[in-house]
Amino acid sequence: MKNCKLCRYSRLCNDLPGVCILIPYVAVAVVAVAMAYLFITQELL
């Protein structure tokens, strides 16, 4: 497998080539879910 140059986790990317593509989406999803959770809990309280 070719090295993943866009991603710092080259060992992980060599094992799982799709990780470099998924990391930004996972990060955005985590932030969105966290913000939604905080917003909902603040509104309910």
C-alpha positions in Angstrom: 0.0 0.0 0.0 1.2 3.5 -0.8 2.0 5.8 2.1 -0.7 8.2 3.1 0.8 11.7 2.6 -2.2 13.8 3.7 -2.4 12.0 7.0 0.1 11.9 9.9 -0.9 8.5 10.9 1.0 6.8 8.1 1.1 3.4 9.9 -2.6 3.3 10.4 -3.2 4.5 6.9 -1.0 1.8 5.5 -3.1 -0.8 7.3 -6.4 0.9 6.5 -6.2 3.1 3.4 -9.6 4.6 3.9 -8.7 6.1 7.3 -7.2 9.3 5.8 -10.4 9.9 3.9 -12.6 9.2 6.9 -10.7 11.1 9.6 -11.9 14.6 8.5 -15.6 13.4 8.3 -15.4 11.6 11.6 -13.9 14.8 13.2 -16.7 17.0 11.8 -19.3 14.4 12.9 -18.0 14.3 16.4 -17.9 18.1 16.7 -21.5 18.4 15.2 -22.8 15.8 17.6 -21.1 17.4 20.6 -22.5 20.8 19.6 -26.0 19.4 19.1 -25.9 17.6 22.4 -24.7 20.7 24.3 -27.4 22.8 22.5 -30.2 20.4 23.3 -29.1 19.9 27.0 -28.9 23.7 27.4 -32.3 24.3 25.9 -33.9 21.6 28.0 -32.4 22.9 31.2 
